[in-house]
Amino acid sequence: GFKTCVFTNNWVDDSAGRVFTATLLTLLRRHFDLVIESCRLGMQKPEPQIYTYVLDTLGVKPQEV
């Protein structure tokens, strides 16, 4: 099988609409093996380190994704 991942370049949402974002991410987590949020890592796309982190976390090589 395939591993699936949501890889977001998002931010900490402290707006009134944050409940919608939190609900959406909660629903997404059920359907994917992994949800990676840049704001929780302190890195963002296109920094090379975040891609290395995702690959290592998924246990895959770049040519496999």
Residue pairs with C-beta under 8 A, 6 or more apart in sequence:
3 33
3 34
3 58
3 59
3 60
4 31
4 32
4 33
4 34
5 32
5 33
5 34
5 35
5 36
5 54
5 58
6 25
6 28
6 32
6 34
6 35
6 36
7 36
7 45
7 54
8 35
8 36
8 37
8 38
9 38
9 44
9 45
10 21
10 37
10 38
10 39
11 38
11 39
12 39
13 21
13 22
25 35
25 37
28 35
29 35
33 58
34 57
34 58
36 53
36 54
36 57
38 44
38 45
38 50
41 50
41 53
43 49
43 50
43 53
44 50
45 51
51 62
55 61
55 62
55 65
58 65
